[in-house]
Amino acid sequence: MQAQSPPTTASDISRTALSLPADTGPAPTINGARAMEYVKQIVAFGPRPVGSANHKKVEDYILGHLKGVEVEKDSFTADTPEGKLPVRNFIAKFSGTKDGIIVIASHYDTNYPLRNTSYVGANDGGSSSALLLEFANQLRGKKNDGYSIWLVWDDAEEAIKPETEMPFAQDSLYGISHLAEKWQADGTLKKIKAFLLADMVGDADLNIERDANSTPWLEDVVYEAATRLGYQSHFFARTMGVDDDHIPFVKRGVPCADFIDFNYGYNDVFWHTTQDTVDKLSLKSLEIVGATMLETVSILDKMDPLPPK
């Protein structure tokens, strides 16, 4: 991912009045200790840049966790500045009672230019991939009382070349771009009611940005969800535009929200460095983001109709 502009205040973004459902029913819960254990197991494989042996081990780890779940595999070969690389997206599908799909996504690869270092991406890719594994625990074996939920572990999000050598927009988002194109071609895209992205969500000093590239009304729903759970102090103190996995869906008119804390360490000092390790993370942060994402889904399930795309 890449930040587009310096932070501004949340009040700089216009908001649309929403017709929100009543706050009823039990609040969602996340097993933060279990999610953190998944982070540790993912990180234990070491660096996992696309095309590496460790990357394949993480693929097998994710798929092993999803046994008994309907999983679509979107595999292809990407043409990159470093040559052709194998890319694999995994989509775990959980059916619902309403017509439509809510996608929750995370990339699972680590930074390619750092492939020969000890960089393990505990927060950047690890935290969100683990959180989706915990979502699978929540969703397994039951039908969602609302839209179908598809969990997407997308691949090759990270740029292949350093930004000093090639612009991020021209050399990144390989997996999710392919999936967006595929779903546009086969008609799936029309069924997607919302695309929720998790990225860098484990920071112990958690402050999720209000993303100026996301859909304003959906960001408002996210803040409502956080407020209902008492987590609003961890959301939207800053606003910035983030180029992230959601962008191919934003460009195709799908309502999107990016859950991302882009200030990782003082002045973002841990991001894309070998300091992105598990000791910088908090299971409470995973619980906060996970519960807020599920509460967002719950609100969307009850909003009828949803605002126009």
Backbone as a ProteinNet text record, in pm:
[ID]
protein_1_A
[PRIMARY]
MQAQSPPTTASDISRTALSLPADTGPAPTINGARAMEYVKQIVAFGPRPVGSANHKKVEDYILGHLKGVEVEKDSFTADTPEGKLPVRNFIAKFSGTKDGIIVIASHYDTNYPLRNTSYVGANDGGSSSALLLEFANQLRGKKNDGYSIWLVWDDAEEAIKPETEMPFAQDSLYGISHLAEKWQADGTLKKIKAFLLADMVGDADLNIERDANSTPWLEDVVYEAATRLGYQSHFFARTMGVDDDHIPFVKRGVPCADFIDFNYGYNDVFWHTTQDTVDKLSLKSLEIVGATMLETVSILDKMDPLPPK
[TERTIARY]
83.1	0	86.6	25.7	101	9.3	59	-17.9	-5.4	-118	-118.3	-82.1	-126.5	-114.1	-97	-50.8	-37.4	-172.4	-173.1	-299.5	-371.1	-502.7	-585.9	-684.1	-771.7	-869.8	-990	-1060.1	-1175.8	-1286	-1289.4	-1395.1	-1380.1	-1262.6	-1241.5	-1316.3	-1366.3	-1435.6	-1586.3	-1656.3	-1801.5	-1867.3	-1977.7	-2046.2	-2192.2	-2245.8	-2383.7	-2467.7	-2586.1	-2675.8	-2718.7	-2710.5	-2744.1	-2866.4	-2942.4	-3052.4	-3001.5	-2963.6	-2898.4	-2999.1	-2980.8	-3070.6	-3047.5	-3142.9	-3129.2	-3014.4	-2954.9	-2844.6	-2901.8	-2927.6	-2985.6	-2900.2	-2921.5	-2848.6	-2715.6	-2655.2	-2527.1	-2412.6	-2315.7	-2197.9	-2110.3	-2047	-1958.2	-1834.7	-1779	-1656.8	-1550.8	-1427.5	-1313.1	-1219.3	-1169.1	-1070.8	-933	-894.3	-769.4	-647.6	-651.2	-537	-517.5	-627.9	-618	-570.4	-622.4	-577.5	-428.9	-383.1	-241.1	-155.3	-207.2	-134.7	-120.8	-224	-215	-106.7	-99.8	5.5	142.7	162.2	291.8	325.7	225	249.3	282.2	216.2	246.7	387.9	421.7	554.4	665.3	633.4	733.9	786.8	711.2	759.7	871.7	886.5	988.7	936.1	1024.7	982.6	903.4	794.8	708.6	677.5	781.3	757.1	698.9	623.4	559	664	632.2	721.6	821.6	828.4	927.7	873.2	963.7	922.9	840.5	876.9	799.6	659.8	649.5	519	427.7	483.7	405.8	364.3	451.5	417.1	299	295.6	184.1	55.8	66.5	-50.4	-108.8	-23.3	-68.4	-126.9	-68.3	-117.4	-259.8	-281.8	-415.2	-516.5	-481.6	-573.7	-599.6	-498.7	-518.2	-618.5	-621	-715.5	-857.9	-870.7	-1001.8	-1060.4	-1007.6	-1062.5	-1210.1	-1290.8	-1433.9	-1510.6	-1439.4	-1501.4	-1493.1	-1595.4	-1589.5	-1484.1	-1381.8	-1271.9	-1252.5	-1254.9	-1221.7	-1076.1	-1001.5	-862.1	-847.8	-794.6	-771.6	-620.9	-570.1	-425.7	-391.8	-280.9	-236.5	-89.5	-30.8	108.4	112.9	177.9	185.4	315.5	304.3	423.3	469.6	587.2	637.5	774.5	824.3	958	1069.2	1038.6	1136.8	1106.3	1019.9	984.1	848.5	818.6	688.8	687.9	583.1	572.6	434.9	428.5	300.2	222.5	95.4	11.8	-112.8	-150.5	-266.8	-352.1	-476.7	-576.2	-663.1	-702.5	-791.9	-918.2	-1034.4	-1162.5	-1243	-1262.2	-1343.3	-1484.9	-1583.1	-1719.8	-1812.5	-1883.1	-1979.1	-2114.4	-2212.5	-2340.9	-2422.2	-2513.4	-2602.6	-2746	-2834.2	-2977.5	-3025.8	-2943.7	-2980.4	-2901.7	-2958	-2893.2	-2786.2	-2663.1	-2553.6	-2434.5	-2319.8	-2193.4	-2122.5	-2068.4	-1973.8	-1837.3	-1740	-1603.6	-1519.7	-1444	-1345.4	-1209.9	-1114.1	-989.2	-865.4	-757.5	-624.5	-520.9	-409.4	-299.7	-214.4	-146.6	-67.9	80.1	120.4	261.3	335.6	468.1	550.5	628	682	752.9	860.9	853.8	945.6	1087.8	1107.4	1244.2	1320.3	1248.6	1313.4	1327	1314.3	1307.1	1433.8	1546.1	1671.8	1713.2	1618	1642.8	1560.1	1557.5	1478.1	1336	1292.5	1160.3	1049.1	960.9	856.2	715	700.1	568.8	464.4	497.5	402.3	273.2	287.8	170	123.5	218.6	186.8	168.5	48.4	11.8	-16.3	65.4	46	-77	-92.2	-203.3	-338.4	-350.9	-479.9	-510.3	-408.4	-430.2	-475	-416.1	-455.8	-598.3	-633	-767.9	-872.7	-843	-937.4	-950.1	-842.2	-851.1	-944.8	-939.4	-1030.5	-1174.3	-1193.4	-1328	-1382.1	-1295.3	-1338.3	-1389.5	-1325.9	-1375.2	-1515.8	-1539.6	-1668.8	-1778.9	-1742.8	-1841.5	-1863.2	-1769.4	-1771.9	-1896.6	-1961.7	-2069.3	-2203.6	-2218.7	-2349.3	-2373.1	-2499.3	-2536.2	-2550.3	-2485.8	-2495.4	-2637.6	-2689.8	-2823.3	-2813	-2784.7	-2761.8	-2694.9	-2608.4	-2539.6	-2438.3	-2407.8	-2297.1	-2167.6	-2074.7	-1945.3	-1836.3	-1754.7	-1642	-1513.6	-1430.2	-1300.2	-1196.6	-1121	-1023.6	-883	-796.8	-653.8	-593.5	-560.6	-509	-357.3	-299.4	-156.1	-89.9	41.8	122.7	68.5	31.2	-10.3	109.7	218	336.5	404.5	465.3	539.5	659.7	697	812	941.8	935.8	1051.7	1035.1	1145.1	1133	1068.9	997.6	928.7	1026.9	1151.1	1252.3	1285.3	1250.7	1281.3	1159	1038.7	917.7	797.2	705.4	589.5	505.7	456.7	377.5	257.4	188.7	65.8	88.5	211.2	242.2	297.8	319.3	394.6	345.2	217.3	161	19.1	-44.3	-185.5	-213.2	-116.8	-132.2	-248.5	-254.5	-357.2	-497.6	-517.2	-651.2	-700	-609.3	-649	-700.9	-632.5	-676.5	-813.5	-834.7	-962.8	-1075.7	-1049.6	-1151.5	-1189.6	-1090.2	-1116.7	-1197.8	-1161.4	-1231.9	-1377.2	-1399.3	-1535.6	-1618.9	-1553.8	-1626.9	-1671.4	-1584.3	-1614.4	-1723.8	-1725.2	-1823.5	-1951.7	-1962.1	-2084.5	-2087.6	-1986.3	-1982.8	-1979.7	-1911.1	-1892.2	-2025.6	-2127.3	-2257.9	-2323.6	-2280.6	-2341.3	-2273.7	-2158.7	-2082.9	-2140.4	-2189.7	-2251.1	-2147.4	-2037	-1931	-1802.5	-1690.6	-1557.4	-1485.1	-1458.2	-1390.3	-1248.8	-1150.5	-1010.8	-946.1	-871.5	-791.2	-643.6	-569	-426.3	-357	-254.1	-181.7	-277.1	-338	-442.8	-401.6	-274.4	-233.3	-152.9	-122.7	-40	-91.2	-1.7	-42.2	-95.1	-43.3	-92.7	-189.5	-311.2	-403.4	-476.5	-469.1	-547.7	-577.9	-696	-735.5	-764.9	-707	-727.3	-868.1	-917.6	-1030.4	-970.3	-996.3	-932.3	-1011.4	-947	-1013.1	-1040.1	-976.9	-1003.8	-1119.9	-1165.6	-1277.6	-1409.8	-1518.9	-1653.1	-1699.6	-1729	-1761.1	-1872.8	-1983.2	-2093.6	-2055.4	-1970	-1929.2	-1830.8	-1745.5	-1659	-1742.5	-1852.7	-1942.3	-2002.4	-2035.8	-2088.2	-1980.5	-1856.7	-1746.2	-1736.1	-1745.1	-1734.3	-1852.9	-1970.7	-2088	-2067.4	-2012.6	-1986.3	-1887.6	-1779.4	-1680.5	-1742.8	-1829.6	-1894.4	-1986.6	-2062.2	-2152.7	-2077.5	-1954	-1873.9	-1785.5	-1787.3	-1704.1	-1560	-1533.5	-1397	-1367.7	-1455.1	-1441	-1311.1	-1250.8	-1125.9	-1010.4	-1027.5	-923.9	-947	-1044.8	-1080.7	-1086.1	-1026.3	-1050.2	-1001	-897.4	-834.7	-763.2	-723.5	-657.7	-731.8	-718	-770.7	-657.8	-644.6	-547.3	-597.1	-550.5	-581.8	-478.5	-525.2	-433.5	-456.8	-349.5	-354.7	-331.5	-434.8	-428.3	-509.2	-525.3	-590	-732	-796.1	-934	-945.9	-837.4	-844.1	-904.3	-869.6	-933.3	-1085.3	-1135.8	-1280.6	-1340.3	-1267.1	-1310.1	-1330.9	-1235.3	-1241.2	-1358.9	-1410.5	-1523.2	-1656.8	-1656.8	-1781.3	-1833	-1751.5	-1793.2	-1769.6	-1865.8	-1842.3	-1729.5	-1630.3	-1511.7	-1476.6	-1417.5	-1362.3	-1231.6	-1128.4	-996.5	-970.4	-956.6	-919.7	-767.6	-704.6	-559	-508.8	-406.7	-334.1	-199.3	-187	-67.5	46.8	21.8	127.5	178.5	267.8	314.6	448.9	444.5	562.2	572.9	654.3	667.1	709.5	628.5	655.3	667.4	589.9	581.7	715.8	795.9	932.9	942.1	837.9	844.1	799.7	729.4	670	778	762.9	856.9	1001.8	1018.4	1151.5	1153.2	1271.5	1283.6	1231.7	1191.1	1132.3	983.7	925.6	783.3	771.3	774.6	776.3	660.3	635.4	517.1	514.3	630.2	633.4	575.3	554.5	494.7	341.7	287	143	71.8	-61.2	-144.9	-266	-294.9	-415.2	-540.3	-533.2	-648.7	-678.6	-575.6	-596.9	-666.6	-626	-691.9	-838.9	-867	-1005.1	-1086.3	-1026.9	-1097.6	-1132.3	-1032.9	-1057.4	-1151	-1127.3	-1210.7	-1355.8	-1381.4	-1518.7	-1584	-1508	-1564.1	-1597.9	-1514.9	-1544.9	-1672.2	-1686.2	-1805.6	-1929.8	-1915	-2028.4	-2067.1	-1967.6	-1995.6	-2078.9	-2040.8	-2118.5	-2260.7	-2274.4	-2406.9	-2495.1	-2438.3	-2514.9	-2554.5	-2460.9	-2491.2	-2601.5	-2598.8	-2700.8	-2841.5	-2850.2	-2980.8	-3020.4	-2930.9	-2961.1	-3032.9	-3154.9	-3232.6	-3319.1	-3286.4	-3176.6	-3045.2	-2935.5	-2805.6	-2798	-2715.6	-2698.9	-2650.4	-2677.3	-2632	-2480.4	-2432.3	-2287.5	-2221.6
-118.9	0	124	237.8	362.2	476	564.8	683.4	786.8	847.5	943	1083.7	1121.6	1260.5	1271.5	1386.7	1403.9	1394.1	1354.7	1344.9	1478.4	1472.8	1590.1	1551.8	1640.9	1608.6	1542.2	1460.6	1387.7	1481.2	1601.6	1695.6	1746.8	1722.5	1767	1681.5	1565.7	1474.8	1490.3	1519.2	1535.2	1401.7	1407	1285.8	1291.3	1175.2	1162.1	1110.6	1170.3	1123.2	980.5	894	753.9	717.4	623.5	565.7	435.9	441.8	328.9	246.2	115.8	30.1	49.9	8.4	18.7	-68.9	-26.5	-101.2	-211.4	-325.8	-438.6	-562.6	-660.3	-786.2	-781.5	-897	-903.5	-847.2	-788.9	-737.5	-854.1	-844	-951.7	-959.2	-1076.9	-1095.5	-1164.3	-1133.6	-1191.6	-1251.8	-1369.5	-1431.5	-1376.5	-1269.9	-1203.6	-1290.6	-1371.7	-1459.9	-1561.4	-1614.4	-1711.3	-1643.1	-1522.5	-1449	-1416.8	-1380.2	-1350.5	-1475.4	-1588.4	-1713.5	-1741.2	-1709.9	-1725.4	-1633.2	-1509.3	-1417.5	-1480.8	-1533.5	-1592.6	-1711.2	-1791.1	-1906.7	-1863.7	-1759.4	-1707.1	-1650.4	-1569.5	-1507.3	-1611.4	-1723.4	-1827.6	-1885.3	-1870.5	-1918.7	-1830.5	-1709.8	-1617.1	-1528	-1460.9	-1377.5	-1460.5	-1405.4	-1480.7	-1399.7	-1352	-1281.5	-1375.8	-1321.9	-1402.6	-1484.2	-1610.7	-1699	-1774.9	-1746.5	-1810.6	-1939	-2019	-2142.2	-2111.3	-2006.9	-1968.9	-1921.9	-1855.3	-1811.6	-1931.9	-2037.7	-2159.8	-2223.3	-2217.3	-2272	-2197.1	-2065.3	-1986.6	-2017.8	-2035.6	-2077.5	-2206.5	-2304.9	-2433.8	-2417.4	-2328.2	-2302.1	-2245.5	-2148.1	-2087.8	-2191.6	-2264.5	-2364.6	-2475.7	-2511.1	-2613.2	-2569	-2440.2	-2386	-2385.2	-2387.7	-2373.8	-2507.6	-2616.8	-2747.1	-2755.7	-2807.8	-2816.9	-2693.9	-2589.1	-2464.4	-2458.4	-2401.6	-2382.2	-2276.8	-2315	-2224.3	-2217.9	-2097.5	-2075	-2032.4	-2092.3	-2056.5	-1983	-1864	-1782.4	-1775	-1860.8	-1871	-1825	-1752.1	-1705.6	-1668.6	-1636.5	-1593.1	-1444.6	-1368.1	-1223.1	-1185.8	-1094.5	-1037.5	-919.4	-930.6	-827.5	-777.9	-671.2	-622.6	-722.5	-822.5	-927	-1056	-1046.5	-1164	-1219.2	-1339.1	-1401.1	-1465	-1435.7	-1487.9	-1552	-1665.7	-1730.3	-1656.2	-1627.5	-1552.8	-1635.1	-1641.1	-1720.8	-1644.7	-1621.6	-1566.9	-1680.5	-1673.1	-1772.4	-1702.9	-1756.9	-1700.3	-1805.1	-1783.6	-1873.1	-1818	-1900.5	-1853.3	-1906.7	-1814.3	-1848.2	-1789.7	-1873.5	-1830.6	-1752.1	-1669.8	-1590.7	-1608.6	-1537.6	-1548.5	-1442.5	-1340.4	-1232	-1244.9	-1190.8	-1192.7	-1084.4	-1124.9	-1029.3	-1080.2	-1014.7	-1059.9	-942.3	-966.2	-873.8	-941.5	-874.6	-927.3	-866.6	-951	-905.7	-958.6	-869.2	-907.6	-870.2	-942.4	-913.7	-972.4	-902.1	-964.6	-1046.2	-1149.3	-1236.1	-1242.8	-1178.6	-1176.1	-1067.8	-1079.8	-975.1	-900.5	-786.6	-695.6	-767.7	-758.9	-831.9	-775.4	-642.8	-590.8	-628.3	-662.5	-701.8	-853.5	-925.2	-1071.6	-1136.9	-1069.8	-1129.4	-1078.5	-1020.3	-974.3	-1060.2	-1021.7	-1094.9	-1037.8	-957.1	-894.4	-999.8	-999.9	-1100.8	-1042.5	-910.6	-850.7	-895	-885.2	-927.7	-846.5	-715.6	-629.4	-619.3	-598.7	-574.4	-706.7	-756.2	-881.8	-991	-999.1	-1104	-1082.7	-961.7	-935	-951	-898.5	-904	-1043.5	-1114.4	-1252	-1340.8	-1320	-1395.2	-1360.8	-1233.4	-1191.3	-1258.9	-1273.4	-1343.2	-1490.4	-1550.5	-1689.3	-1697.8	-1598.5	-1595.2	-1571.4	-1488.8	-1471.3	-1604.8	-1683.8	-1815.2	-1901	-1891.5	-1963.9	-1918.8	-1789.6	-1733	-1776.3	-1790.2	-1811.7	-1958.7	-2041.6	-2181.7	-2253.7	-2328.1	-2416.9	-2353	-2225	-2162.2	-2061.2	-2034.7	-1939.6	-1801.6	-1702.8	-1567.1	-1513.5	-1450.9	-1391.6	-1255.7	-1260.4	-1140.9	-1181.2	-1096.5	-1125.5	-1238.4	-1304	-1399.3	-1324.1	-1390.7	-1330.4	-1411.6	-1342.1	-1405.9	-1348.4	-1434.7	-1394.6	-1414.5	-1309.9	-1314.7	-1290.4	-1390.3	-1370.7	-1343.2	-1217.2	-1183.5	-1175.6	-1201.9	-1225.3	-1113.3	-1100.2	-1006	-864.2	-824.6	-684.8	-592.9	-640.1	-557.8	-534.1	-417.5	-384.9	-476.9	-504.7	-590.8	-510.5	-389.4	-300.1	-193.2	-142.6	-29.4	89.4	170.8	285.5	384	382	470	429.6	305.3	256.4	251	236.1	221.5	265.5	343.1	389.8	273.5	288.2	183	144.4	242.4	215.3	127.3	126.3	46.7	-91.5	-117.5	-237.5	-288.7	-318.4	-365.3	-415.6	-467.1	-508.4	-610.5	-697.5	-792.9	-889.1	-947.4	-1047.9	-990.5	-883.1	-828.7	-764.2	-709.6	-653.2	-763.6	-876.5	-990.5	-1038.9	-1044.3	-1092.6	-995.7	-866.6	-767	-777.7	-796.2	-811.8	-938	-1045.4	-1172.9	-1160.6	-1099.9	-1087.9	-988.7	-892.1	-802.2	-877.4	-962.3	-1036.5	-1140.2	-1206.9	-1314.8	-1270	-1141	-1088.4	-1087.8	-1144.9	-1148.9	-1009.2	-917.7	-782.4	-714.7	-740.5	-677.7	-723.1	-838	-893.5	-843.6	-776.9	-734.8	-604.9	-612.4	-496.4	-407.2	-466.2	-390	-470.2	-399.5	-458.8	-398.2	-480.7	-436	-491	-402.8	-442.5	-425.8	-526.6	-518	-515.2	-419.1	-407.1	-331.4	-390.6	-327.7	-296.6	-400.1	-380.4	-426.8	-463.9	-517.8	-424.7	-304.7	-209.5	-190	-205	-188.6	-47.6	51.3	189.1	211.2	157.4	147.4	277.4	321.8	435.9	416.6	366.3	339	469.9	484.8	606.7	612.4	733	750	766	669.8	664.2	745.4	847.1	935.1	866.6	751	676.8	579.2	557.7	467.2	540.5	464.7	519.6	593.2	723.4	801.1	742.1	698	647.3	517.9	436.4	312.4	339.6	438.9	479.9	528.2	595	638.5	518.7	413.5	292.2	230	230.1	177.6	254.6	386.5	466.9	442.9	424.5	390.9	257.4	161.8	30.3	42.6	118.3	137.8	207.8	304.7	379.6	289.2	205	114	18.6	-13.4	-105.3	-33.9	99.2	175.7	189.1	168.4	171	295.7	394.7	507.7	585.7	578.5	651.7	594.7	475.7	413.1	435.6	517.2	534.6	682.3	712.1	832.7	962	955.9	1078.9	1149.1	1072.1	1126.6	1082.3	1160.3	1123.1	1130.4	1027.6	1028.8	937	959	868.9	758.2	633.5	520	437.6	415.1	323.1	183.1	99.3	-30.1	-130.9	-251.4	-360.7	-328.3	-230.9	-198.8	-117.7	-58.6	36.4	-23.4	-147.3	-202.6	-212.5	-228.5	-233.8	-93.9	-0.6	139.3	187.8	156.4	201.2	141.2	28	-38	-9.2	87.8	133.2	53.8	-36.2	-114.5	-31.2	-20.6	50	-18	59.6	3.5	79.8	7.5	68.5	-1.2	77.5	25.2	44.1	-67.1	-63.5	-67.7	46.6	51.4	156.9	119.3	212.7	234.5	345.8	367.1	431.5	469.1	528.4	422	337.4	218.8	249.4	281.4	332.6	482.1	550.8	696	731.8	813.8	855.4	735.4	628.2	508.7	436.7	438.9	389.4	238.3	162	15.6	-37.9	45.3	-2.9	-39.3	-157.3	-206.6	-203.5	-244.7	-263.2	-395.5	-440.4	-565.4	-550.4	-429.8	-407.3	-441.1	-479.6	-517.9	-659.5	-668.3	-796.5	-806.7	-926.9	-954.2	-871.4	-838.5	-763.5	-623.7	-574.8	-442.4	-449.5	-570.1	-589.4	-613	-603.3	-625.9	-709.8	-811.4	-890.4	-806.1	-703.8	-614	-539	-498.2	-429.6	-521.6	-648	-744.4	-760.5	-762	-772.5	-650	-531.4	-407	-402.4	-426.7	-421.3	-533.6	-653.9	-767.5	-747.5	-705.2	-684	-570.7	-465.2	-352.2	-392.4	-475.5	-522.6	-606.5	-696	-780	-697.5	-595.2	-507	-426	-387.1	-319.3	-408.7	-535.9	-631.9	-643.2	-649.1	-660.8	-541.5	-421.7	-301.8	-305	-342	-349.7	-451.7	-562.7	-666.2	-611.7	-513.2	-461.1	-331.9	-274.7	-151.8	-190.3	-144.7	-182.1	-65.1	-7.2	-47.3	16.4	-36.2	26	152.6	250.3	369.5	332	416.6	387.3	373.4	287.2	269.2	397.6
0	0	0	-26	-34.6	6.3	91.4	128.4	18.5	-18.6	-128.8	-85.6	35.1	74	224.3	274.8	419.1	488.2	615.9	688.6	697.6	695.7	720.8	829.8	865.2	968.3	905.2	983.9	932.6	886.5	941.3	904.2	761.9	701	563.5	462.2	504.2	413.5	431.7	323.9	333.2	363.2	436.3	477.1	435.5	405.9	362.3	478.7	497.3	602.7	571.7	671.1	653	735.1	682.8	757.8	818.8	946.4	1010.9	1090.1	1092.6	1171.5	1320.7	1400.5	1545	1593.2	1703.6	1762.3	1850.7	1790.1	1863	1843	1926.5	1913	1984.9	2006.9	2078.5	1994.5	2062.5	1993	1949	1833.4	1788.5	1876.8	1886.4	1964.4	1878.9	1908.3	1838.2	1942.3	1914.3	2002.2	1965.7	2034.6	2001.1	2025.1	2129.3	2157.5	2046.5	1995.9	1886.5	1758.9	1730.6	1612.7	1622.1	1740.3	1757.2	1737.7	1779.7	1757.5	1607.7	1531.5	1386.6	1329.6	1380.3	1335.1	1359.5	1478.6	1514	1424.2	1391.4	1305.9	1163.1	1114.9	980.4	976.9	1077	1083.3	1096.6	1160.9	1182.1	1051.2	942.7	812.9	759.8	813.3	766.5	655.5	584.8	472	372.2	317.5	225.6	99.4	30.7	-95.1	-199.3	-291	-392.8	-468.1	-493.8	-567.4	-482.7	-351.7	-265.7	-204.3	-149.8	-82	42.4	115.7	235	197.9	85.3	35.3	12.2	-45.5	-68.5	64.6	165.1	296.4	358.2	340.6	394.7	318.2	187.7	109.1	166.7	187.7	240.9	381	459.9	595.4	591.4	505	493	446.1	342.1	289.2	390.7	468.3	570.9	675.4	704.8	802.1	747.2	614.8	550.4	504.5	554.8	517.4	555.4	462.3	485.2	444.5	401.7	356	204.2	139.5	-5.5	-36.7	-111.7	-144	-294.5	-347.8	-488.7	-496.7	-590.5	-610.7	-743.3	-735.8	-854.4	-876.8	-964.2	-987.6	-1128.6	-1139.8	-1271	-1262.7	-1375.2	-1379.8	-1411	-1323.9	-1342.4	-1412.3	-1506	-1569.3	-1484.3	-1425.1	-1333.9	-1381.5	-1322.5	-1360.1	-1329.6	-1246	-1215.8	-1290.9	-1393.3	-1470.8	-1431.8	-1477.1	-1450.8	-1312	-1235.1	-1099.2	-1079.6	-1007	-981.9	-873.5	-900.7	-807.1	-776.9	-650.7	-611.4	-510.5	-548.2	-456.3	-405.1	-279.1	-220.1	-170.4	-207.4	-168.5	-93.3	37	119.1	123.7	85.4	67.5	176.4	240.8	345	304.4	289	234.3	336.1	284.2	367.3	324.5	392.9	364.6	266.3	241.3	149.7	19.5	-85.7	-216.4	-221.1	-232.3	-237.1	-158.4	-176.7	-118.2	-51.6	66.2	128.3	127.3	68.6	59.6	171.4	241.2	339.6	294.1	273.8	208.1	288.4	260.3	313.8	219.2	200.4	125.7	222.4	170.4	257.8	219.7	111.6	72.5	151.4	155.3	215.7	107.1	148.3	59.5	-21.3	-154	-241.2	-238.2	-242.6	-238.1	-110.7	-3.5	122.6	135.9	26	30.3	84.4	73.6	120.2	258	329.4	466	562.1	688.1	788.3	801.7	706.4	712.1	707.3	811.1	819	811.4	807.1	788.5	889.7	1019.1	1122.3	1115.4	1098.5	1087	943.1	852.1	711.6	637.5	646.7	583.1	684.5	790.5	889.1	975	1029.1	1121.2	1053.7	934.3	864.8	812.6	763.9	717.9	832.5	950.7	1069.1	1111.2	1101.4	1139.6	1051.9	922.6	834.1	870.9	918.7	965.7	1086.3	1173.6	1288	1242.4	1139.7	1083.8	1033.5	971.2	921.8	1036.5	1153.3	1270.4	1308.3	1298.3	1335.2	1237.2	1111	1005.4	971.1	1005.4	965.7	1018.9	930.5	971.6	997.3	961.6	979.5	868.1	840.2	736	798.1	737.7	788.6	771.5	874.8	868	800.8	671.6	591.7	462.1	412.1	286.3	302.3	191.4	192.1	220.1	286.8	317.7	249.9	170.8	105.4	164.2	221	271.9	161.7	132.8	23.5	76.5	60.6	83.5	-54.5	-79.5	-213.1	-211.1	-326.5	-340.1	-420.6	-404.1	-482.6	-474.6	-353.6	-331.8	-332.6	-274.1	-260.7	-395.3	-408.7	-530.4	-544.3	-666.7	-694.4	-694.6	-743.3	-742.9	-634.1	-578.5	-486.1	-556.6	-479.3	-539.2	-602.8	-557	-616.1	-758.9	-795.1	-929	-1019.6	-959	-1038.7	-956.2	-1014.7	-938.6	-886.4	-762.4	-698.2	-782.7	-838.7	-912.6	-1035	-1087.9	-1206.8	-1172.4	-1044	-1005.2	-870	-862.1	-735.2	-759	-653.8	-657.7	-767.4	-794.1	-904.2	-880.7	-761.8	-735.6	-732.7	-657.6	-642	-772.2	-852.1	-982.1	-1073.9	-1072.2	-1153.9	-1109.5	-978.8	-926.7	-961.2	-951.4	-985.8	-1133.3	-1219.6	-1362.4	-1389.1	-1322.3	-1339.3	-1296.6	-1180.8	-1130.1	-1210.6	-1272.1	-1361.2	-1486.4	-1537.4	-1660.6	-1640.6	-1523	-1504.4	-1433.2	-1401.9	-1342.5	-1190.8	-1127	-980.4	-919.9	-987.9	-934.6	-901.7	-981.9	-961.4	-830.9	-780.3	-658.9	-530.8	-544.8	-427.6	-371	-248.4	-182.9	-116.3	-70.5	-5.1	-6.8	-11.1	-7.3	112.5	212.7	333.7	334.1	343.5	338.5	475.1	517.8	639.8	601.2	654.9	622.7	736.6	794.1	904.8	1020.6	1076.3	1176.7	1317	1335.6	1464.1	1551.9	1504.3	1577.9	1720.8	1819.5	1959.4	1985.3	1913.9	1923.1	1807	1822	1708.6	1680.4	1555.3	1509.7	1361.4	1332.1	1193.8	1122	1002.3	924.7	865.1	843	751.7	612.8	527.2	395.9	295	240.2	144.2	11.1	-14	-136.7	-121.6	2	26.2	4.3	8.7	-14.2	111.5	101.8	222.3	307.8	245.4	328	399	334.8	397.9	511.9	495.7	605	724.1	696	803.5	877.4	802.1	865.4	954.8	909.1	989.3	1121	1113.5	1235.4	1327.9	1270.2	1350.2	1420.6	1349.5	1409.4	1525.1	1503.2	1608.9	1729.2	1704.3	1811.9	1893.1	1825.4	1895.4	1987.3	1951.5	2031.4	2133.8	2132	2223.5	2179.5	2051.5	1999.2	1915.3	1918.5	1827	1847.1	1966.2	1988.9	1907.6	1852.5	1770.2	1620.6	1585.2	1445.6	1406.3	1289.5	1212.6	1277.4	1360.1	1406.8	1292.1	1190.7	1072.3	947.3	843.5	711.6	609.5	528.2	418.6	308.2	187.8	78	71.9	69.5	67	-59.1	-133.9	-247.5	-192.4	-197.3	-131.1	-211.7	-157.2	-230.2	-277.1	-215	-251.6	-380.2	-425.9	-537.8	-665.8	-705.7	-826.2	-814.6	-691.9	-672.6	-662.9	-603.5	-602.7	-746.2	-832.6	-972.1	-1047.2	-998.6	-1064.5	-996.2	-905.6	-847.1	-729.6	-672.8	-556.6	-430	-339.9	-213.1	-135.4	-94.3	-29.2	97.4	193	314.3	348.3	372.8	404.4	553.4	626.3	767.5	773.9	795.1	794.1	892.1	969.6	1055.5	988.7	917.3	835.2	913.3	1037.6	1119.5	1216.5	1169.2	1240.4	1305.8	1435.2	1501.9	1477.8	1556.8	1542.7	1400.8	1335.6	1197.5	1104.1	1135.6	1050.7	1037.4	1144.5	1136.9	1117.9	1156.9	1146.4	1010.5	933.3	808	706.4	646.9	546	595.7	721.7	778	853.9	888.8	964.3	1107.6	1145.8	1278.3	1283.2	1169.9	1168.6	1223.1	1356	1425.1	1523.2	1572	1654	1782.2	1836.4	1962.8	1949.9	1826.7	1806.3	1803.7	1810.8	1791.9	1924.1	1919	2036.4	1997.6	2076.7	2049.8	2068.1	2154.2	2171.4	2042.5	1970.7	1842.3	1743.1	1741	1653.3	1691.6	1822.3	1868.4	1827	1840.9	1807.5	1659.1	1575.6	1430.9	1387.6	1438.4	1399.7	1436.9	1559.4	1603.7	1525.7	1497.4	1422.4	1279.2	1218.8	1083.7	1083.8	1182.5	1188.7	1222.1	1305.6	1335.7	1211.8	1132	1005.1	914.7	906	826.4	879.8	1011.3	1072.4	1039.5	1043.3	1008.3	861.4	774.8	631.2	603.8	676.9	659.4	685.2	775.4	816.9	746.9	669.4	594.7	466	450.6	332.3	285.9	168.9	79.9	122.7	68	85.5	0.4	39.6	-43.3	-184.4	-282.8	-419.5	-424	-514.3	-529.6	-578
[MASK]
+++++++++++++++++++++++++++++++++++++++++++++++++++++++++++++++++++++++++++++++++++++++++++++++++++++++++++++++++++++++++++++++++++++++++++++++++++++++++++++++++++++++++++++++++++++++++++++++++++++++++++++++++++++++++++++++++++++++++++++++++++++++++++++++++++++++++++++++++++++++++++++++++++++++++++++++++++++

